[in-house]
Structures are given as C-alpha cells and as structure tokens.
Amino acid sequence: MAVLIVLILSFSASLGITKIVSGEWDYILSGNIAMCVMLFFTAFGHFRFSRGMARMIPKFIPNRMELVYLTGFIEIAAGIGLLFPYWRQSTGQFLVLFLS
C-alpha cells in the first residue's frame, strides 16, 4: 500500500510542478518521474530489509542476499532510465518483463 501511495503522491506533485513550470500538464514526464521515485522507494527496501527479502526466495536458489541487492540496483538503474527519452521505451519494455 505504501508503494501505491508513493506513486500517487509523486505523480500528483510532479504533475503540479510541470504545470507551474511549463504552463502545460505533462502526463508522460510526470508518470516517468513517479515511476522513478517509486522504483527508488522499492529499491531502498531491498537494501533496508534485505534479510527479510532474502527469506522470501526459495532455498534452492543460491546467493539469495546477492540477488536481493542485485534487483535493488536494477530498480535504481531502471528508474534512472525512465528519465531519459532515448532509453524510455526500452526501459519500459524491460520493466514489463522484470516486474512480471
């Protein structure tokens, strides 16, 4: 639930800021900023609660802690990728695969 609240609040804030700065509603930029903030928020959880997340991974998968850290770094990189128009589409396609 906290992730959804972060997503909604960051989208609303960035939408309001883009309206003030540019005079237009920029839904695409605001959505990408909100996704970036949300991915950073969830990545923080990978580092802060890494032991608990590692316990959720089945025992037969090796290097569970490293996998938790790796996915946290991937979320940070994907969040940054959403902010650059050149990388936006490929990052979005990657996130569809990564998060499903």
C-alpha positions in Angstrom: 0.0 0.0 0.0 2.9 2.4 0.8 4.3 1.9 -2.7 0.9 2.9 -4.2 0.8 6.0 -2.0 4.3 7.0 -3.1 3.4 6.5 -6.7 0.2 8.6 -6.5 1.8 11.4 -4.4 4.9 11.7 -6.6 2.7 11.7 -9.8 0.5 14.4 -8.4 3.4 16.5 -7.2 5.4 16.2 -10.4 2.2 16.9 -12.5 1.6 20.1 -10.5 5.3 21.2 -10.8 5.3 20.6 -14.5 2.1 22.7 -14.8 3.6 25.5 -12.9 7.0 25.4 -14.7 5.8 24.9 -18.3 2.2 26.0 -18.1 1.0 22.6 -19.5 0.1 19.3 -18.0 2.9 16.9 -18.9 1.4 13.5 -18.0 4.2 11.4 -19.7 7.0 13.2 -17.8 5.1 13.1 -14.6 4.4 9.4 -14.9 8.0 8.7 -15.6 9.1 10.8 -12.6 6.6 9.0 -10.4 7.8 5.6 -11.6 11.4 6.6 -10.9 10.5 7.7 -7.4 8.5 4.5 -6.8 11.4 2.3 -8.1 13.8 4.2 -5.8 11.5 3.7 -2.9 11.2 -0.1 -3.6 15.0 -0.3 -4.2 15.5 1.3 -0.7 13.5 -1.6 0.7 15.9 -4.1 -1.0 18.8 -2.6 1.0 17.0 -1.8 4.2 15.1 -5.1 4.6 17.4 -7.4 2.6 17.4 -10.3 5.1 13.6 -10.4 5.1 13.5 -10.3 1.3 16.2 -13.0 1.1 14.0 -15.3 3.2 11.2 -15.0 0.6 13.4 -16.5 -2.1 13.2 -20.3 -2.2 16.1 -22.1 -0.5 17.2 -23.9 -3.7 18.2 -20.6 -5.3 21.8 -19.8 -4.4 23.2 -16.4 -3.4 19.8 -15.1 -2.2 21.3 -12.0 -0.5 23.3 -11.1 -3.6 20.1 -11.5 -5.7 18.2 -9.1 -3.4 21.0 -6.5 -3.7 21.2 -7.0 -7.5 17.5 -6.5 -8.0 17.7 -3.3 -5.9 20.4 -1.9 -8.1 18.4 -3.0 -11.2 15.4 -1.0 -9.9 17.6 2.1 -9.4 19.1 1.8 -12.9 15.6 1.3 -14.4 14.3 4.3 -12.6 17.1 6.5 -14.0 16.5 5.0 -17.5 12.9 6.2 -17.4 14.0 9.8 -17.1 15.9 9.8 -20.4 13.7 9.9 -23.6 16.2 7.9 -25.6 16.1 5.0 -23.0 12.4 5.3 -22.0 10.9 2.7 -24.4 13.5 0.0 -23.9 13.5 0.6 -20.1 9.7 0.3 -20.1 9.8 -2.9 -22.0 12.5 -4.2 -19.6 10.4 -3.3 -16.6 7.4 -5.1 -18.0 9.5 -8.3 -18.1 11.3 -7.6 -14.9 8.2 -6.9 -12.8 6.0 -9.7 -14.2 
